Amino acid sequence: MNVWRITKIIGRKSTRSSLSKWPARKREIPGAECASHQRELQALLCLGHRHQLVARVVLAPSPAQDSNVIVTTPEVAARHRLGSVSDLADVAPRLVFGGPPECPIRPFCLQGLERTYGLHFGRVLSLDAGGPLTHQVLADGDADVALLFSTDSKITDEGLVVLRDDRHLQPAENITPIVHQQVVKRFGPGFTALVNDVSSRLTTEALRSLNASVAAGGRPGAVATAWLAREGLA
C-alpha cells in the first residue's frame, strides 16, 4: 500500500497532509483513470467527514508530481547507457548510490529498488533528503546515482538525468486541490472550472521552473502571478 501526498490544499487552512493506505498507481493519471482517482479520494474524505473532519471537495489532479526520482549525471548515463531504472540492473554493483539516512528501510527508496528492480549497489552513501549534500556528491563524482525529488529545480539547472521509473515503483504523487465545501458553494462552478484549468496546466517541469525562480530570489506571489499571465489565466 502506498501514500498519496496532498501538496495543494485550498480552503480555510493550507497544510501538507497525507492519506495512507492509498493504492499504488502509475506515475501519471490520464483520462478516465484521473476521474477514478478523484472519486476514490473524495470517498476517503467523506469517510473522514463522518468522523468529524471538515467536509472537502476533491478537484481534478494536475499532471505535476512531487515524487521521488532516481537521477544520475549525463556522464554516468552516457557511459552505462542509462535511460530507465531497469538499466541499472547490470551496473549497480559497480556504482555508488546516495540517499537520505532512512533510505535503506524505505519501501520507495533502496528497499523498493531492491524488491522491484533487483538493484544492489556497490556502496551506499547516507546523505540528506534531496538537499545540497546530495547535489554536491553528484557534482564531485562521489556518487553515481542518487534520490532527489521531481520538483527540484536543480535537476534542470545541473542537467541531471532522471531515470524513467519503468516498473512504477513510485506511487502517483499528482498535486491535487482539496477545497472546503463552503468555498465551492459560495463561488460556484466557475471557481471549480478555473482551479481545474490552473491544475491542468501545472506540469512537473513547470513546477521546477517556478521553484527555480523563487530560489533565484523571486517572491512566490509574483512568480505565480507571472506564470498565470503566461498561461493566459491572469
BAGUDO-736812 format. One record per residue (C-alpha): y, z, x; residue in one letter. Coordinates in steps of 0.1 Angstrom, whole numbers, plus 2048, in hexadecimal, padded with zeros to 3 digits. Last residue first. Layout:
N
ATOM, Y, Z, X, a .
...
! end
This chain:
234
ATOM, 96B, 768, 7D4, a .
ATOM, 949, 759, 7CD, l .
ATOM, 94D, 737, 7DE, g .
ATOM, 934, 73F, 7F8, e .
ATOM, 94E, 73E, 814, r .
ATOM, 963, 756, 7FE, a .
ATOM, 946, 76E, 7FA, l .
ATOM, 941, 76E, 820, w .
ATOM, 966, 776, 826, a .
ATOM, 964, 792, 80D, t .
ATOM, 946, 7A1, 81E, a .
ATOM, 956, 7A0, 840, v .
ATOM, 976, 7AF, 832, a .
ATOM, 963, 7CC, 821, g .
ATOM, 94E, 7D2, 840, p .
ATOM, 96C, 7D3, 858, r .
ATOM, 967, 7BC, 875, g .
ATOM, 963, 7CB, 897, g .
ATOM, 949, 7B5, 8A8, a .
ATOM, 92D, 7CA, 899, a .
ATOM, 93B, 7C2, 877, v .
ATOM, 93A, 79C, 87E, s .
ATOM, 917, 79F, 88C, a .
ATOM, 90B, 7B1, 86D, n .
ATOM, 919, 795, 857, l .
ATOM, 907, 77B, 86C, s .
ATOM, 8E6, 78E, 86B, r .
ATOM, 8EA, 792, 846, l .
ATOM, 8F0, 76C, 842, a .
ATOM, 8D0, 766, 856, e .
ATOM, 8BC, 77D, 83F, t .
ATOM, 8C9, 76A, 822, t .
ATOM, 8E2, 774, 807, l .
ATOM, 8EA, 756, 7F1, r .
ATOM, 8D3, 761, 7D4, s .
ATOM, 8E0, 784, 7D6, s .
ATOM, 904, 779, 7CF, v .
ATOM, 8F8, 764, 7B1, d .
ATOM, 8E4, 782, 7A4, n .
ATOM, 903, 798, 7A6, v .
ATOM, 917, 77E, 793, l .
ATOM, 8FC, 779, 778, a .
ATOM, 8F9, 79E, 772, t .
ATOM, 91F, 7A2, 76F, f .
ATOM, 921, 785, 757, g .
ATOM, 905, 793, 742, p .
ATOM, 918, 7B3, 738, g .
ATOM, 933, 7C7, 74A, f .
ATOM, 92E, 7E8, 738, r .
ATOM, 90A, 7E5, 72F, k .
ATOM, 900, 7DB, 752, v .
ATOM, 914, 7F8, 761, v .
ATOM, 904, 810, 748, q .
ATOM, 8E2, 806, 754, q .
ATOM, 8EA, 810, 778, h .
ATOM, 8E2, 7F2, 78E, v .
ATOM, 8C7, 7ED, 7A8, i .
ATOM, 8CE, 7CF, 7BE, p .
ATOM, 8B1, 7C3, 7D3, t .
ATOM, 8B0, 7BB, 7F8, i .
ATOM, 88E, 7AB, 7FF, n .
ATOM, 878, 7C0, 815, e .
ATOM, 857, 7B0, 80C, a .
ATOM, 83B, 7C1, 820, p .
ATOM, 834, 7B9, 844, q .
ATOM, 811, 7AF, 84F, l .
ATOM, 814, 78D, 83F, h .
ATOM, 7FA, 77B, 853, r .
ATOM, 812, 761, 860, d .
ATOM, 82D, 77B, 86A, d .
ATOM, 841, 760, 87C, r .
ATOM, 84D, 76B, 89F, l .
ATOM, 873, 770, 8A0, v .
ATOM, 880, 760, 8C1, v .
ATOM, 89E, 771, 8D1, l .
ATOM, 8BD, 75D, 8D7, g .
ATOM, 8D2, 77B, 8E2, e .
ATOM, 8ED, 778, 8C7, d .
ATOM, 8D3, 76D, 8AD, t .
ATOM, 8BC, 78B, 8B1, i .
ATOM, 8DB, 79F, 8B9, k .
ATOM, 8E6, 79E, 894, s .
ATOM, 8C9, 7B5, 88A, d .
ATOM, 8C1, 7AB, 866, t .
ATOM, 89B, 7A5, 86D, s .
ATOM, 896, 7C7, 87D, f .
ATOM, 887, 7CA, 8A0, l .
ATOM, 864, 7CE, 8AF, l .
ATOM, 85E, 7C3, 8D2, a .
ATOM, 84D, 7A9, 8E8, v .
ATOM, 84F, 7A2, 90D, d .
ATOM, 85C, 7C3, 919, a .
ATOM, 86C, 7CC, 93B, d .
ATOM, 87B, 7A9, 93C, g .
ATOM, 89E, 7B7, 940, d .
ATOM, 8AB, 7A7, 920, a .
ATOM, 88C, 7B4, 90D, l .
ATOM, 891, 7D7, 91C, v .
ATOM, 8B6, 7D6, 912, q .
ATOM, 8B0, 7CB, 8EE, h .
ATOM, 897, 7E8, 8E8, t .
ATOM, 8AF, 801, 8F8, l .
ATOM, 8CC, 7F5, 8E3, p .
ATOM, 8BA, 7FC, 8C2, g .
ATOM, 89C, 7EF, 8AE, g .
ATOM, 88E, 811, 8A9, a .
ATOM, 891, 81F, 8CD, d .
ATOM, 877, 81B, 8E8, l .
ATOM, 853, 825, 8F0, s .
ATOM, 845, 80A, 906, l .
ATOM, 822, 7FC, 8FF, v .
ATOM, 80D, 7EC, 91A, r .
ATOM, 7F2, 7D2, 91B, g .
ATOM, 7F6, 7CA, 8F6, f .
ATOM, 7D9, 7CB, 8DE, h .
ATOM, 7DE, 7B4, 8C1, l .
ATOM, 7C2, 7AF, 8A7, g .
ATOM, 7DA, 79F, 88F, y .
ATOM, 7D7, 7B4, 86F, t .
ATOM, 7C8, 7D3, 87D, r .
ATOM, 7D8, 7D4, 89F, e .
ATOM, 7FA, 7C8, 893, l .
ATOM, 7F8, 7E1, 877, g .
ATOM, 7F3, 7FE, 88E, q .
ATOM, 80D, 7F1, 8A6, l .
ATOM, 828, 7EE, 88B, c .
ATOM, 825, 7EA, 866, f .
ATOM, 80A, 805, 862, p .
ATOM, 81D, 81D, 879, r .
ATOM, 808, 833, 890, i .
ATOM, 810, 820, 8B1, p .
ATOM, 834, 819, 8A7, c .
ATOM, 83F, 83E, 8A4, e .
ATOM, 852, 83C, 8C5, p .
ATOM, 865, 81C, 8BB, p .
ATOM, 859, 7FB, 8CA, g .
ATOM, 854, 7E7, 8EA, g .
ATOM, 836, 7D2, 8F2, f .
ATOM, 82C, 7C8, 915, v .
ATOM, 816, 7A9, 919, l .
ATOM, 7F5, 79F, 92B, r .
ATOM, 7DE, 7AE, 910, p .
ATOM, 7F4, 79D, 8F6, a .
ATOM, 7EC, 77A, 903, v .
ATOM, 7CF, 76F, 8EE, d .
ATOM, 7DA, 77E, 8CD, a .
ATOM, 800, 778, 8D1, l .
ATOM, 7FE, 756, 8BF, d .
ATOM, 7F6, 76A, 89F, s .
ATOM, 819, 778, 89F, v .
ATOM, 827, 755, 89B, s .
ATOM, 839, 73D, 8B0, g .
ATOM, 82E, 745, 8D3, l .
ATOM, 826, 729, 8EC, r .
ATOM, 81E, 742, 908, h .
ATOM, 839, 738, 921, r .
ATOM, 850, 72B, 906, a .
ATOM, 84F, 74B, 8F2, a .
ATOM, 853, 760, 911, v .
ATOM, 872, 74C, 91C, e .
ATOM, 881, 74C, 8F9, p .
ATOM, 87F, 772, 8F8, t .
ATOM, 868, 784, 8E0, t .
ATOM, 86A, 792, 8BD, v .
ATOM, 854, 7A3, 8A3, i .
ATOM, 867, 7A9, 883, v .
ATOM, 869, 7C8, 86D, n .
ATOM, 87C, 7C3, 84D, s .
ATOM, 89F, 7C0, 83E, d .
ATOM, 89A, 7A2, 829, q .
ATOM, 8B2, 789, 819, a .
ATOM, 8A4, 771, 7FF, p .
ATOM, 8B5, 787, 7E5, s .
ATOM, 8A3, 79B, 7CA, p .
ATOM, 8AF, 795, 7A6, a .
ATOM, 8BC, 7B3, 793, l .
ATOM, 8A9, 7D4, 78C, v .
ATOM, 8B9, 7E9, 771, v .
ATOM, 8BE, 80F, 774, r .
ATOM, 8B8, 82D, 75E, a .
ATOM, 8C0, 84E, 771, v .
ATOM, 8A1, 862, 77A, l .
ATOM, 894, 87C, 760, q .
ATOM, 86F, 877, 765, h .
ATOM, 86E, 85D, 749, r .
ATOM, 888, 84B, 75E, h .
ATOM, 86F, 849, 77B, g .
ATOM, 858, 835, 765, l .
ATOM, 875, 81E, 75D, c .
ATOM, 87C, 81A, 782, l .
ATOM, 857, 810, 788, l .
ATOM, 858, 7F7, 76C, a .
ATOM, 878, 7E8, 779, q .
ATOM, 867, 7E3, 79B, l .
ATOM, 84A, 7D1, 78A, e .
ATOM, 861, 7BB, 775, r .
ATOM, 876, 7B1, 793, q .
ATOM, 858, 7AB, 7A9, h .
ATOM, 84A, 794, 78E, s .
ATOM, 86B, 781, 78B, a .
ATOM, 86A, 77B, 7B1, c .
ATOM, 846, 76F, 7AE, e .
ATOM, 851, 754, 795, a .
ATOM, 868, 744, 7AE, g .
ATOM, 866, 74F, 7D3, p .
ATOM, 864, 772, 7E2, i .
ATOM, 864, 770, 808, e .
ATOM, 84F, 785, 821, r .
ATOM, 830, 785, 80C, k .
ATOM, 828, 7A4, 7F8, r .
ATOM, 816, 7C5, 7FD, a .
ATOM, 814, 7DA, 7DE, p .
ATOM, 82D, 7F7, 7DA, w .
ATOM, 81E, 819, 7DF, k .
ATOM, 83F, 828, 7EB, s .
ATOM, 862, 820, 7DD, l .
ATOM, 87E, 825, 7F6, s .
ATOM, 8A2, 82F, 7F6, s .
ATOM, 8C3, 825, 806, r .
ATOM, 8DF, 833, 7F2, t .
ATOM, 8FD, 827, 7DE, s .
ATOM, 906, 83C, 7C0, k .
ATOM, 914, 835, 79E, r .
ATOM, 906, 812, 79D, g .
ATOM, 8FC, 7F7, 7B5, i .
ATOM, 8E0, 7FE, 7CF, i .
ATOM, 8D9, 7E7, 7EB, k .
ATOM, 8BF, 7F0, 805, t .
ATOM, 8A1, 7F6, 7F0, i .
ATOM, 882, 7FA, 806, r .
ATOM, 862, 7EE, 7F7, w .
ATOM, 846, 802, 808, v .
ATOM, 822, 7F7, 80D, n .
ATOM, 800, 800, 800, m .
! end
